Amino acid sequence: MVVNNFICVFVSILLTFFSLQALKVMRAKGVEKTLWKPVLASSVFFLIGSFLSLFNELGEKSTEALEALHHVLWLIGLAILLYGVFTYLTMLKRIGSAKS
């Protein structure tokens, strides 16, 4: 499980870094509404949850509170990501129907 948590932390760090870079590029190009804001927010929640889970496993005693908080943070991250993808999808549908 420790290896899985290290992988989750690494992927969360990459996702946060790439999201920040994408937001910088899009801001420079003048793009306002993007999917990357919810992706960045969800990646921060995934990162915090992954760190909590890693500290929970590496610690001397495992607590149920940290494990529960880890899952709640990941659930919040998934909910934010779901909202971002849904918003992006509806925006794409509006763009597609306006061209028809």
Helices and strands as residue ranges (DSSP letters): H 2-29, H 36-58, H 64-99
